[in-house]
Every structure is written in C-alpha cells, then in structure tokens.
Amino acid sequence: MRIIPTGICLLAALLFLTQCETMESSAPGSDASKVVTGTLFYPDERGVTYRVPAGAQIIGAGGVDCVYLIENGGSVTAHSGNGNRYRVKAGGHFQGFTHPASNCTVTYEAGAVVEQEQLGPGTTFVSS
C-alpha cells in the first residue's frame, strides 16, 4: 500500500521539476549564442556570440573572445575586453568610447553607423 503514495510523490516531484525555468549560462570557452532583447548591461563572458537585433542594445560590451553581431536597428555603446569582434551590419550602430580594450576588431558594412570617438588603443576598424 505504501507504493501508491510513494509513486504519486515521485510523479508530483518530476512534474514540478519539469516546470522550473533554468538560468541561461555557458561554460568558459563554449560557443554559446545569445539573442539580446531590450538592454543588456556590461556582459563579461568568454567565447559567447551575442546577436543584437533591431530594438536591442548592449551597453559596455566586454568579455574575452566574444562576437557581437549588431544588426540593422541594433546598438552597442562602449566596449572593452580582449579579443572581441564586433560586426556591424548596415543600419546597425556602434559607438566607441575610451575603455580598456585590446586586440578588438570592429568590422562594419556600408550603411552602418560607426562612431569612433575617444577610442583607446587596442581597437581596429575594418570596412567590409
């Protein structure tokens, strides 16, 4: 007779756990990809690809070995980190400020808005 209550408790626990939300995280060095919605402040991860679509923005785009894909209508303001790549599509917006960035590359298409004001050393701009 104890089997029925035990079985019901196990099924209830299993059902409860399947309804829980998990945190989005990535292991260091992984090739995780995240789509930004709204505003993301100061991401500081390793090896993550961020897609910044229309209406989304990142303020303080940092980290190590990350890729930021800035699409038409997306925006990145201020950058830092090491080995990051920023790809600005036509209609995307990149605004650079003096931050500790090293080995970073900003590649931009014709029609992209790229403000290169007050940039520190370590950032290279390439037109594609």
N, C-alpha and C positions, 0 to 999 in steps of 0.2 A: 504493500500500500504506500510505502514511502517513495516508490519510484515515480508515481504520478506528480506529487508536489515538487520533487527534485527536477523532473523533466520540464515542468511548467516554469520553474525558476530559471533554468538554463535557457529555455527558449525566450523568456522575457528579457534576460540579460543580453542575449545575442541580438534580439530585435532592437533593444536600446542602443547597443554599441554600433549597429549599422546606421543609426540615425545621427550620430555625432559628426560634427564637422572637424576636418583636420586642418592644421595650420600648413600654409604653403611654405616650404623651406627647401633648401637644396644643400647638398653636401659640398664641402670645399672641392673645387676642381671639376665639378659636374657641369654638364652643358644644359643647365636648366634654362627655360624660357618663360618670361612673364610678360603679360599684356597689361600695360598701365591703364587704369581708369581713374579719372579725376586727377588729383595731385599727389605725387609721391615725393616725399622729402628725404633727402640725403641717403639714398640706398648705398650700402657699403658691403658688397658681397664679392665673391670671387667666381669668375667664369660664368656669369649669368648673361643671357641675352634679354634685353628689355625692348619691347615694341611699344612705341609711343604713338598711338593713332590720333586722329582728329579729336580735339577737345581735351586731350590728356596732356599733362605736363610733369616734368621732373625738375625739381629744384635741388641743386647740389649733387649732380650725377657723379658719383665716385666709384670706388671699388678697385679691384685688380683684375685685369684681363677680361673686362666686360665689353659687350657690344650693345650700343644704343641705336636702335633703328627709329629715326624720327620721321614719321610720315607726314603727308600733307595735312596741315592743321594741328600737328603735334608740336610740342615745345620743350626744349631743355635750356635751363638757365643756370649758369655756373657749373663748373666741372672740376674734378680733382682725381686723384688716384694714380695708378701706374699701369701702363699697357692697355688702356681702354681705347676702343674705337667707336667713333660717333659717325653714323651715316645719315646724312640729312637729305631727304628726298625733296623734290620740287614742292614748294608750299610749306615745307617744314621750317622750324625756327630754332636756331642755335645762337645763344647769347653767351659769350665767354667773358669771364672776369678773372682777376688775378687769384689763383688758387694753386696750391702745391700739386701740380700735375707733371708727370714725367712719362716720356715715351707714349704720349697720346696722339692719335691721329683723327682729324675731322675731315671726312670726305663728303663733298656736297655736290648736288646736281645743279644744273642751271635752273633758276627759279626758286632756289632755296634762299631763305633769309639767314644770313650768317653775319653776326656782329662780332668783330674781332677786337673789341675794346678792352684795354687794360689786361692783356693776356700776359701771363708769366712765362718763363722758359719751360720747355718740355712739351709744347703743343705744336703740331704741324698741320697745316691746312692744305688739302689737295682737292682740286676741281676734277670732277669725273665727267 
